[in-house]
Amino acid sequence: QVQLVESGGGLVQAGDSLRLSCAASGRTLSSYALGWFRQAPGKEREFVAAQDRSASDTYYVDSVKGRFTISRDNAKNTAYLQMNSLRPEDTAVYYCAASWRYSAGGPLPDSTAYDYWGQGTQVTVSS
Protein backbone atom coordinates (compact mmCIF):
# COMPACT_ATOMS: atom_id res chain seq x y z
CA GLN A 1 0.00 0.00 0.00
CA VAL A 2 0.99 3.62 -0.31
CA GLN A 3 1.11 6.35 2.32
CA LEU A 4 0.33 9.94 1.30
CA VAL A 5 1.35 13.16 3.05
CA GLU A 6 0.15 16.55 1.83
CA SER A 7 1.94 19.84 2.38
CA GLY A 8 2.03 23.35 1.00
CA GLY A 9 -1.19 24.76 2.37
CA GLY A 10 -1.40 28.12 4.05
CA LEU A 11 -3.08 31.50 4.30
CA VAL A 12 -3.01 33.58 1.13
CA GLN A 13 -4.88 36.50 -0.40
CA ALA A 14 -7.33 36.30 -3.28
CA GLY A 15 -5.45 36.15 -6.57
CA ASP A 16 -2.39 34.47 -5.08
CA SER A 17 -1.00 31.05 -5.97
CA LEU A 18 -0.12 27.96 -3.97
CA ARG A 19 1.35 24.61 -4.89
CA LEU A 20 0.24 21.65 -2.84
CA SER A 21 2.45 18.58 -2.68
CA CYS A 22 1.49 14.99 -1.96
CA ALA A 23 4.52 12.89 -1.06
CA ALA A 24 4.07 9.15 -1.40
CA SER A 25 5.92 6.34 0.34
CA GLY A 26 5.59 2.59 0.35
CA ARG A 27 4.91 2.20 -3.35
CA THR A 28 5.52 4.21 -6.49
CA LEU A 29 2.83 6.69 -7.51
CA SER A 30 3.16 5.61 -11.13
CA SER A 31 1.02 2.58 -10.22
CA TYR A 32 -1.95 4.71 -9.18
CA ALA A 33 -4.56 7.05 -10.56
CA LEU A 34 -4.47 10.26 -8.51
CA GLY A 35 -7.02 12.72 -7.29
CA TRP A 36 -7.35 15.89 -5.25
CA PHE A 37 -10.43 16.63 -3.19
CA ARG A 38 -11.37 19.39 -0.77
CA GLN A 39 -13.73 19.90 2.11
CA ALA A 40 -14.88 23.28 3.35
CA PRO A 41 -16.34 23.75 6.83
CA GLY A 42 -19.90 22.43 6.99
CA LYS A 43 -19.76 21.03 3.48
CA GLU A 44 -19.32 17.64 1.85
CA ARG A 45 -15.96 16.61 0.46
CA GLU A 46 -15.85 17.56 -3.21
CA PHE A 47 -13.80 16.53 -6.20
CA VAL A 48 -11.22 19.01 -7.49
CA ALA A 49 -8.92 17.29 -9.99
CA ALA A 50 -7.88 13.83 -11.17
CA GLN A 51 -5.18 12.29 -13.30
CA ASP A 52 -4.99 8.81 -14.78
CA ARG A 53 -2.14 6.45 -13.92
CA SER A 54 -0.15 7.26 -17.07
CA ALA A 55 -0.49 11.01 -16.42
CA SER A 56 -1.81 11.43 -19.95
CA ASP A 57 -5.35 12.49 -19.05
CA THR A 58 -6.74 14.91 -16.48
CA TYR A 59 -10.16 16.03 -15.34
CA TYR A 60 -11.21 19.06 -13.28
CA VAL A 61 -14.30 20.36 -11.59
CA ASP A 62 -15.65 23.32 -13.56
CA SER A 63 -14.93 25.81 -10.80
CA VAL A 64 -11.14 25.27 -11.00
CA LYS A 65 -10.67 24.73 -14.74
CA GLY A 66 -8.02 27.05 -16.09
CA ARG A 67 -6.77 27.89 -12.58
CA PHE A 68 -5.62 24.56 -11.09
CA THR A 69 -3.27 21.97 -12.55
CA ILE A 70 -2.71 18.43 -11.32
CA SER A 71 0.65 16.82 -12.03
CA ARG A 72 3.11 14.29 -10.71
CA ASP A 73 6.86 13.74 -10.61
CA ASN A 74 7.48 10.01 -10.59
CA ALA A 75 11.19 10.47 -9.85
CA LYS A 76 10.25 12.29 -6.63
CA ASN A 77 7.22 10.06 -6.04
CA THR A 78 5.20 13.21 -5.47
CA ALA A 79 1.95 14.60 -6.83
CA TYR A 80 1.14 18.30 -7.06
CA LEU A 81 -1.80 20.62 -7.31
CA GLN A 82 -0.81 24.01 -8.66
CA MET A 83 -3.47 26.54 -7.71
CA ASN A 84 -3.49 29.96 -9.35
CA SER A 85 -5.87 32.91 -9.08
CA LEU A 86 -7.14 31.65 -5.77
CA ARG A 87 -10.55 32.76 -4.55
CA PRO A 88 -12.08 32.86 -1.06
CA GLU A 89 -14.41 30.02 -2.12
CA ASP A 90 -11.33 27.81 -2.60
CA THR A 91 -10.84 27.81 1.18
CA ALA A 92 -10.91 24.21 2.38
CA VAL A 93 -8.85 21.29 3.59
CA TYR A 94 -7.31 19.68 0.53
CA TYR A 95 -6.71 15.96 0.30
CA CYS A 96 -4.79 13.87 -2.18
CA ALA A 97 -5.89 10.33 -2.95
CA ALA A 98 -4.60 7.33 -4.87
CA SER A 99 -6.53 4.56 -6.58
CA TRP A 100 -5.19 1.08 -7.25
CA ARG A 101 -8.48 -0.68 -7.99
CA TYR A 102 -9.37 1.57 -10.90
CA SER A 103 -5.89 2.59 -12.00
CA ALA A 104 -6.36 1.05 -15.46
CA GLY A 105 -9.05 3.55 -16.40
CA GLY A 106 -9.25 7.29 -16.90
CA PRO A 107 -9.32 10.11 -14.34
CA LEU A 108 -11.59 9.36 -11.40
CA PRO A 109 -13.88 12.10 -10.01
CA ASP A 110 -15.66 9.70 -7.60
CA SER A 111 -14.14 9.66 -4.12
CA THR A 112 -15.28 6.07 -3.56
CA ALA A 113 -12.86 4.92 -6.27
CA TYR A 114 -9.85 5.85 -4.14
CA ASP A 115 -8.09 3.44 -1.84
CA TYR A 116 -5.61 5.71 -0.05
CA TRP A 117 -5.91 9.22 1.35
CA GLY A 118 -3.61 11.75 2.90
CA GLN A 119 -4.37 13.63 6.09
CA GLY A 120 -5.13 16.91 4.37
CA THR A 121 -3.63 20.39 4.27
CA GLN A 122 -5.51 23.61 5.02
CA VAL A 123 -5.81 26.30 2.38
CA THR A 124 -7.31 29.62 3.44
CA VAL A 125 -7.89 32.41 0.94
CA SER A 126 -8.73 35.84 2.29
CA SER A 127 -10.58 38.45 0.30
C-alpha positions as CSV (number, residue, x, y, z in Angstrom):
1,Q,0.0,0.0,0.0
2,V,1.0,3.6,-0.3
3,Q,1.1,6.4,2.3
4,L,0.3,9.9,1.3
5,V,1.3,13.2,3.0
6,E,0.1,16.5,1.8
7,S,1.9,19.8,2.4
8,G,2.0,23.3,1.0
9,G,-1.2,24.8,2.4
10,G,-1.4,28.1,4.0
11,L,-3.1,31.5,4.3
12,V,-3.0,33.6,1.1
13,Q,-4.9,36.5,-0.4
14,A,-7.3,36.3,-3.3
15,G,-5.4,36.2,-6.6
16,D,-2.4,34.5,-5.1
17,S,-1.0,31.1,-6.0
18,L,-0.1,28.0,-4.0
19,R,1.3,24.6,-4.9
20,L,0.2,21.7,-2.8
21,S,2.4,18.6,-2.7
22,C,1.5,15.0,-2.0
23,A,4.5,12.9,-1.1
24,A,4.1,9.1,-1.4
25,S,5.9,6.3,0.3
26,G,5.6,2.6,0.4
27,R,4.9,2.2,-3.3
28,T,5.5,4.2,-6.5
29,L,2.8,6.7,-7.5
30,S,3.2,5.6,-11.1
31,S,1.0,2.6,-10.2
32,Y,-1.9,4.7,-9.2
33,A,-4.6,7.0,-10.6
34,L,-4.5,10.3,-8.5
35,G,-7.0,12.7,-7.3
36,W,-7.3,15.9,-5.3
37,F,-10.4,16.6,-3.2
38,R,-11.4,19.4,-0.8
39,Q,-13.7,19.9,2.1
40,A,-14.9,23.3,3.3
41,P,-16.3,23.7,6.8
42,G,-19.9,22.4,7.0
43,K,-19.8,21.0,3.5
44,E,-19.3,17.6,1.9
45,R,-16.0,16.6,0.5
46,E,-15.8,17.6,-3.2
47,F,-13.8,16.5,-6.2
48,V,-11.2,19.0,-7.5
49,A,-8.9,17.3,-10.0
50,A,-7.9,13.8,-11.2
51,Q,-5.2,12.3,-13.3
52,D,-5.0,8.8,-14.8
53,R,-2.1,6.5,-13.9
54,S,-0.1,7.3,-17.1
55,A,-0.5,11.0,-16.4
56,S,-1.8,11.4,-19.9
57,D,-5.3,12.5,-19.0
58,T,-6.7,14.9,-16.5
59,Y,-10.2,16.0,-15.3
60,Y,-11.2,19.1,-13.3
61,V,-14.3,20.4,-11.6
62,D,-15.6,23.3,-13.6
63,S,-14.9,25.8,-10.8
64,V,-11.1,25.3,-11.0
65,K,-10.7,24.7,-14.7
66,G,-8.0,27.1,-16.1
67,R,-6.8,27.9,-12.6
68,F,-5.6,24.6,-11.1
69,T,-3.3,22.0,-12.6
70,I,-2.7,18.4,-11.3
71,S,0.7,16.8,-12.0
72,R,3.1,14.3,-10.7
73,D,6.9,13.7,-10.6
74,N,7.5,10.0,-10.6
75,A,11.2,10.5,-9.8
76,K,10.3,12.3,-6.6
77,N,7.2,10.1,-6.0
78,T,5.2,13.2,-5.5
79,A,2.0,14.6,-6.8
80,Y,1.1,18.3,-7.1
81,L,-1.8,20.6,-7.3
82,Q,-0.8,24.0,-8.7
83,M,-3.5,26.5,-7.7
84,N,-3.5,30.0,-9.3
85,S,-5.9,32.9,-9.1
86,L,-7.1,31.7,-5.8
87,R,-10.6,32.8,-4.5
88,P,-12.1,32.9,-1.1
89,E,-14.4,30.0,-2.1
90,D,-11.3,27.8,-2.6
91,T,-10.8,27.8,1.2
92,A,-10.9,24.2,2.4
93,V,-8.8,21.3,3.6
94,Y,-7.3,19.7,0.5
95,Y,-6.7,16.0,0.3
96,C,-4.8,13.9,-2.2
97,A,-5.9,10.3,-2.9
98,A,-4.6,7.3,-4.9
99,S,-6.5,4.6,-6.6
100,W,-5.2,1.1,-7.3
101,R,-8.5,-0.7,-8.0
102,Y,-9.4,1.6,-10.9
103,S,-5.9,2.6,-12.0
104,A,-6.4,1.0,-15.5
105,G,-9.0,3.5,-16.4
106,G,-9.2,7.3,-16.9
107,P,-9.3,10.1,-14.3
108,L,-11.6,9.4,-11.4
109,P,-13.9,12.1,-10.0
110,D,-15.7,9.7,-7.6
111,S,-14.1,9.7,-4.1
112,T,-15.3,6.1,-3.6
113,A,-12.9,4.9,-6.3
114,Y,-9.9,5.8,-4.1
115,D,-8.1,3.4,-1.8
116,Y,-5.6,5.7,0.0
117,W,-5.9,9.2,1.3
118,G,-3.6,11.7,2.9
119,Q,-4.4,13.6,6.1
120,G,-5.1,16.9,4.4
121,T,-3.6,20.4,4.3
122,Q,-5.5,23.6,5.0
123,V,-5.8,26.3,2.4
124,T,-7.3,29.6,3.4
125,V,-7.9,32.4,0.9
126,S,-8.7,35.8,2.3
127,S,-10.6,38.5,0.3
